[in-house]
Every structure is written in structure tokens, then in C-alpha cells.
Amino acid sequence: MLKLVLFCVLVTAVSYLSSVDLFPSVGALGWASEFWVFILAAAPVLVFQMSVVTYLSHLQRRLEGAELGDALTGLPNRLAFINRTKTMRLLYPQGVMALFDADNFERINDAYGHAFGDQCLRQIAEVLRENTTDQDVISRLSGTEFAAFVPVQSKTDVKALCDTMSDEISRKAQQTHAMGGRSVRLTMSIGVVQAGPHHPIDLLLSRADTALYGAKDSGHGRIVHWKDVPSTMRQAS
């Protein structure tokens, strides 16, 4: 923004100086007087230019924030997750990639309404935030799917995180909604893969997704590591 303002000032000044006789004849106002007259005349224009540039810069930051954030949960979205994970792995290339997905979520929406479903999604995000550190990268990838990249150097216990995500979400859902004595059952399937220093993020997401499908195929509400899924499934990823 500052560069653009300085450029506008420079262009305006050059344009003025090119049209002014730097050595006026006797009886003229004098170059210094004319220069200050120009400054006074140009000030409103410069202020307007600065205001426009400031507004556009602020608008751009807001748009960038909207593009990279999930409005419902406040978590980073998929694009932000990928970018931040790539950045984090420049410092900490090894770690664990985990995908979390709410099981049979359409039944929750059908039985209790979309407002309650949205509340459950916000609670999933809340539990994910409460059980990770600033070194971890978390996200709502899409729909009912969430993700976390936990570097080796992080103090987060991945197994404890997965257990908490599985147990706490179900407990919160049951506490949140008591509808005519009906029980709310919300489970999370979780796929986990170890991230080596040379594994690209696309490969890690693919393998974690394979492990997630393995968790769902084994009965939902499970935690499955990629290396433990059948070899036929692993070959596909």
C-alpha cells in the first residue's frame, strides 16, 4: 500500500515539475511558492488516493480470510490446511496426519434438524481446538470431515487426541440434545497415517482417507492406521 501511495506522489510530482519553469523570470511567484501552492492543491487528491488504497487493502484481507476460513466452525478450510501444513513441514517434516469424519451424520440432521447438526459440527471443532496445540494444524476439510497434522515435536498425544475426539463428541451430543428422551448417538471414524519427511501432503491425505474408509468399513466409531488396512486398499492409495 505504501509503495502505491509513494508511486502516486512521484508520478504527480514528476508531472508537475515537467510543466514548471524551474527558473522563473523576475516578477513571477518563484518556484518555492508555486511548489507549496501545488502541495496544498494536491493534498485532497492524495488523501483520497490513500483512502481508496487503504479500503482496497482492507477488503482484500477480508476476502482472503473468507476464502481460507470455514464460516460455521471458524477453523481453516481445506486450502488453508494444505498451505499451513506445507509451511509447518518446512520446520517439522515428520508427524501424523489424521482425518476425522462423523458417522451417519445425515441421520442426525433428519432426526434432530440441521440446526442441531450444525451445533454438533461446531462442537467437533471445539473439541479439536481444545486438544491440540499451536504447533498442530487443524481444519474442517468439508462437510463432516475434519483434519489434523501433528508434528513429531508437538506435545499433542495423537492417540489421546483420537480417543478424545471419539468419546467426547458422543458425550457432548448426548448432553446437548434431549428430545423426548431420545438418545443421540454420534460417533467419529478416524484414519491415521505417519508422515515421513519425503511424503507429499497429497499422498498423506490420500492414505489417511484410505484409513478413514477402513474405519468406516469396520463398523464406524473406530480408529484405523493406514498400515493396518488391507493391502488391496493400501495399494490403491
C-alpha positions as CSV (number, residue, x, y, z in Angstrom):
1,M,0.0,0.0,0.0
2,L,2.8,2.4,0.9
3,K,4.6,1.7,-2.3
4,L,1.4,2.5,-4.3
5,V,1.0,5.8,-2.5
6,L,4.6,6.8,-3.0
7,F,4.3,5.9,-6.7
8,C,1.2,8.1,-7.0
9,V,3.0,11.0,-5.3
10,L,6.1,10.5,-7.5
11,V,4.0,10.4,-10.7
12,T,2.1,13.6,-9.7
13,A,5.3,15.4,-8.7
14,V,7.1,14.5,-11.9
15,S,4.1,15.6,-14.0
16,Y,4.1,18.9,-12.1
17,L,7.8,19.5,-12.4
18,S,7.8,18.8,-16.1
19,S,5.3,21.6,-16.6
20,V,7.0,24.2,-14.4
21,D,9.8,26.5,-15.3
22,L,12.4,25.9,-12.5
23,F,14.0,29.3,-13.2
24,P,11.1,31.7,-13.5
25,S,11.6,35.2,-14.7
26,V,11.7,38.2,-12.3
27,G,8.3,39.1,-11.2
28,A,7.0,35.6,-11.1
29,L,5.8,34.0,-7.9
30,G,9.0,32.0,-7.5
31,W,9.5,28.2,-7.6
32,A,9.2,27.6,-3.9
33,S,5.9,29.5,-3.6
34,E,4.5,27.6,-6.6
35,F,5.6,24.3,-5.1
36,W,3.6,24.9,-1.9
37,V,0.6,26.0,-3.8
38,F,0.8,22.7,-5.7
39,I,1.1,20.8,-2.4
40,L,-2.0,22.5,-1.0
41,A,-3.9,21.8,-4.2
42,A,-2.8,18.2,-4.4
43,A,-3.3,17.3,-0.7
44,P,-7.0,16.4,-1.1
45,V,-6.3,14.2,-4.1
46,L,-3.5,12.4,-2.2
47,V,-5.7,11.9,0.8
48,F,-8.4,10.4,-1.4
49,Q,-5.9,8.1,-3.1
50,M,-4.6,6.9,0.3
51,S,-8.2,6.3,1.5
52,V,-9.0,4.2,-1.6
53,V,-5.8,2.2,-1.3
54,T,-6.4,1.5,2.4
55,Y,-10.0,0.4,1.7
56,L,-9.0,-1.9,-1.1
57,S,-6.2,-3.4,1.1
58,H,-8.6,-4.0,3.9
59,L,-11.2,-5.5,1.6
60,Q,-8.6,-7.8,0.1
61,R,-7.6,-9.1,3.6
62,R,-11.2,-9.7,4.4
63,L,-11.7,-11.7,1.2
64,E,-8.6,-13.7,1.8
65,G,-9.8,-14.5,5.3
66,A,-13.2,-15.6,3.9
67,E,-11.6,-17.8,1.3
68,L,-9.4,-19.6,3.9
69,G,-11.8,-19.9,6.8
70,D,-14.9,-22.0,7.5
71,A,-17.8,-19.8,8.5
72,L,-19.6,-22.4,10.6
73,T,-16.7,-23.6,12.8
74,G,-14.1,-20.9,12.5
75,L,-11.5,-23.5,11.5
76,P,-9.2,-23.1,8.5
77,N,-10.7,-24.7,5.3
78,R,-9.0,-27.3,3.1
79,L,-6.9,-24.9,1.1
80,A,-5.6,-23.1,4.3
81,F,-4.9,-26.5,5.9
82,I,-2.8,-27.7,3.0
83,N,-0.9,-24.4,2.8
84,R,-0.3,-24.2,6.6
85,T,0.7,-27.9,6.7
86,K,3.3,-27.4,3.9
87,T,4.7,-24.4,5.8
88,M,4.8,-26.3,9.1
89,R,6.6,-29.2,7.5
90,L,9.4,-27.0,6.4
91,L,10.3,-26.9,10.1
92,Y,8.9,-30.2,11.2
93,P,8.6,-32.6,8.2
94,Q,7.7,-35.6,10.3
95,G,4.5,-36.2,12.2
96,V,1.0,-37.7,12.0
97,M,-1.9,-36.9,9.6
98,A,-5.4,-37.7,11.0
99,L,-8.8,-37.4,9.4
100,F,-12.0,-37.4,11.4
101,D,-15.4,-37.9,10.0
102,A,-18.8,-38.0,11.7
103,D,-20.6,-41.3,11.1
104,N,-24.1,-41.4,9.5
105,F,-24.5,-37.6,10.0
106,E,-27.4,-37.4,7.7
107,R,-29.4,-39.3,10.3
108,I,-28.6,-36.7,12.9
109,N,-29.9,-34.0,10.5
110,D,-33.0,-35.9,9.7
111,A,-33.9,-36.8,13.3
112,Y,-33.0,-33.5,15.1
113,G,-32.8,-30.9,12.3
114,H,-29.9,-29.1,10.6
115,A,-29.6,-26.5,13.4
116,F,-28.6,-29.3,15.8
117,G,-26.4,-30.8,13.1
118,D,-24.6,-27.5,12.8
119,Q,-24.2,-27.4,16.6
120,C,-22.6,-30.8,16.5
121,L,-20.1,-29.7,13.9
122,R,-19.2,-26.7,16.0
123,Q,-18.6,-29.0,19.0
124,I,-16.4,-31.2,16.9
125,A,-14.3,-28.1,16.0
126,E,-14.3,-27.0,19.7
127,V,-13.0,-30.4,20.9
128,L,-10.4,-30.4,18.2
129,R,-9.2,-27.0,19.2
130,E,-9.1,-27.8,22.9
131,N,-7.0,-30.9,22.4
132,T,-4.3,-29.6,20.1
133,T,-1.5,-27.0,20.4
134,D,-0.3,-24.1,18.3
135,Q,2.1,-26.3,16.5
136,D,-0.7,-28.5,15.2
137,V,-2.6,-27.7,12.1
138,I,-6.3,-28.4,12.2
139,S,-9.1,-27.9,9.7
140,R,-12.7,-28.6,8.6
141,L,-11.9,-30.0,5.2
142,S,-15.5,-30.3,4.0
143,G,-18.9,-31.3,5.3
144,T,-18.4,-33.6,8.3
145,E,-14.7,-34.2,7.7
146,F,-12.0,-32.6,9.8
147,A,-8.2,-33.0,9.8
148,A,-5.2,-32.5,12.0
149,F,-1.5,-32.6,11.2
150,V,0.5,-33.1,14.4
151,P,4.3,-32.7,14.1
152,V,6.7,-35.0,15.9
153,Q,7.8,-32.1,18.1
154,S,4.3,-31.3,19.2
155,K,3.3,-32.1,22.8
156,T,-0.1,-33.5,21.5
157,D,-0.6,-37.2,22.1
158,V,-2.2,-38.4,18.9
159,K,-3.7,-41.5,20.4
160,A,-5.2,-39.4,23.2
161,L,-6.5,-36.9,20.7
162,C,-8.2,-39.6,18.7
163,D,-9.7,-41.2,21.8
164,T,-11.0,-37.9,23.0
165,M,-12.5,-37.0,19.6
166,S,-14.3,-40.3,19.6
167,D,-15.6,-40.2,23.1
168,E,-16.1,-36.5,23.8
169,I,-18.1,-35.8,20.7
170,S,-20.6,-38.6,21.6
171,R,-20.9,-37.3,25.1
172,K,-21.4,-33.7,24.1
173,A,-24.0,-34.6,21.5
174,Q,-26.0,-36.6,24.2
175,Q,-25.7,-33.7,26.7
176,T,-26.7,-31.1,24.1
177,H,-30.0,-32.5,22.9
178,A,-32.7,-34.2,25.0
179,M,-35.6,-34.6,22.7
180,G,-38.4,-36.6,24.3
181,G,-36.0,-38.9,25.9
182,R,-34.5,-40.0,22.6
183,S,-30.8,-40.9,22.7
184,V,-28.4,-39.1,20.4
185,R,-25.6,-41.3,19.1
186,L,-22.8,-39.5,17.2
187,T,-19.6,-41.4,16.6
188,M,-16.4,-40.5,14.8
189,S,-14.4,-42.6,12.4
190,I,-10.7,-41.7,12.3
191,G,-8.0,-42.5,9.8
192,V,-4.3,-42.0,10.8
193,V,-1.1,-42.1,8.8
194,Q,2.5,-41.5,9.7
195,A,4.1,-38.6,7.9
196,G,7.7,-39.1,6.8
197,P,9.9,-36.3,5.7
198,H,9.6,-37.1,2.0
199,H,5.8,-37.8,1.9
200,P,4.0,-35.1,-0.1
201,I,0.8,-33.8,1.6
202,D,-1.4,-35.1,-1.2
203,L,-0.1,-38.6,-0.5
204,L,-0.7,-38.2,3.2
205,L,-4.3,-37.1,2.7
206,S,-4.9,-40.0,0.3
207,R,-3.5,-42.5,2.8
208,A,-5.4,-41.0,5.7
209,D,-8.5,-41.1,3.7
210,T,-8.0,-44.8,2.9
211,A,-7.5,-45.4,6.6
212,L,-10.7,-43.5,7.3
213,Y,-12.7,-45.7,4.9
214,G,-11.2,-48.7,6.6
215,A,-12.5,-47.4,9.9
216,K,-16.0,-46.9,8.4
217,D,-15.9,-50.4,6.8
218,S,-15.0,-52.0,10.1
219,G,-18.2,-50.7,11.8
220,H,-17.8,-46.9,12.4
221,G,-16.5,-45.2,15.6
222,R,-13.1,-46.8,15.0
223,I,-9.5,-45.5,14.8
224,V,-7.6,-47.2,12.0
225,H,-3.9,-46.6,10.9
226,W,-3.1,-46.7,7.2
227,K,-0.6,-49.5,7.7
228,D,-3.3,-51.7,9.2
229,V,-5.8,-51.5,6.4
230,P,-5.9,-54.4,3.9
231,S,-3.1,-54.4,1.4
232,T,-5.6,-54.1,-1.5
233,M,-6.8,-50.8,-0.1
234,R,-3.3,-49.6,0.6
235,Q,-2.2,-50.2,-2.9
236,A,-5.0,-48.0,-4.2
237,S,-3.5,-45.1,-2.2
